[in-house]
């Protein structure tokens, strides 16, 4: 197993997750990055409560979902970066942790290919490739 490849595989999740969070915060102020291009859709999202509860709107839920997604991607990346740098032997010996990284990264890749766009797919694919190679070495 290569700790360097685990560290390298973690970087796209940290970088893209951080950018995603930053874009989400900026979109709350001026919707133009991860928000719908049609301003009437944003207005409708701001006025529309969820079917599940009227305690929030679709816009607030959208911002929250995007922020929580960012926290998850960054947390995932930071966890594996830390393990690779601080505890490479533990990462090698803990088979569940060693193989969780490529499996989770591959799930991100499938979601990116199905629901998102090229940049996250490339990042998740690069991270997954590094994790798979590191896990089987």
MOQUIUR-V149034 format. One record per residue. N is the residue number from 0. OMEGA is omega in whole degrees, 0 to 359 (none if undefined). Layout:
n:N omega:OMEGA
n:N omega:OMEGA
This chain:
n:0 omega:181
n:1 omega:178
n:2 omega:179
n:3 omega:178
n:4 omega:175
n:5 omega:179
n:6 omega:179
n:7 omega:179
n:8 omega:180
n:9 omega:187
n:10 omega:179
n:11 omega:180
n:12 omega:178
n:13 omega:183
n:14 omega:183
n:15 omega:177
n:16 omega:178
n:17 omega:178
n:18 omega:180
n:19 omega:178
n:20 omega:178
n:21 omega:179
n:22 omega:179
n:23 omega:179
n:24 omega:179
n:25 omega:178
n:26 omega:178
n:27 omega:179
n:28 omega:180
n:29 omega:184
n:30 omega:179
n:31 omega:184
n:32 omega:181
n:33 omega:181
n:34 omega:176
n:35 omega:179
n:36 omega:181
n:37 omega:182
n:38 omega:179
n:39 omega:177
n:40 omega:177
n:41 omega:179
n:42 omega:179
n:43 omega:178
n:44 omega:181
n:45 omega:182
n:46 omega:188
n:47 omega:175
n:48 omega:177
n:49 omega:175
n:50 omega:183
n:51 omega:183
n:52 omega:175
n:53 omega:182
n:54 omega:178
n:55 omega:178
n:56 omega:178
n:57 omega:180
n:58 omega:179
n:59 omega:177
n:60 omega:179
n:61 omega:179
n:62 omega:180
n:63 omega:178
n:64 omega:180
n:65 omega:178
n:66 omega:180
n:67 omega:175
n:68 omega:178
n:69 omega:179
n:70 omega:179
n:71 omega:181
n:72 omega:180
n:73 omega:179
n:74 omega:177
n:75 omega:180
n:76 omega:181
n:77 omega:178
n:78 omega:183
n:79 omega:174
n:80 omega:179
n:81 omega:180
n:82 omega:181
n:83 omega:184
n:84 omega:186
n:85 omega:185
n:86 omega:183
n:87 omega:180
n:88 omega:177
n:89 omega:179
n:90 omega:179
n:91 omega:184
n:92 omega:181
n:93 omega:188
n:94 omega:180
n:95 omega:178
n:96 omega:182
n:97 omega:182
n:98 omega:175
n:99 omega:182
n:100 omega:180
n:101 omega:179
n:102 omega:180
n:103 omega:179
n:104 omega:178
n:105 omega:175
n:106 omega:174
n:107 omega:179
n:108 omega:179
n:109 omega:178
n:110 omega:180
n:111 omega:180
n:112 omega:184
n:113 omega:191
n:114 omega:188
n:115 omega:183
n:116 omega:192
n:117 omega:185
n:118 omega:178
n:119 omega:178
n:120 omega:178
n:121 omega:179
n:122 omega:180
n:123 omega:178
n:124 omega:178
n:125 omega:178
n:126 omega:180
n:127 omega:179
n:128 omega:179
n:129 omega:181
n:130 omega:180
n:131 omega:180
n:132 omega:180
n:133 omega:183
n:134 omega:184
n:135 omega:177
n:136 omega:none
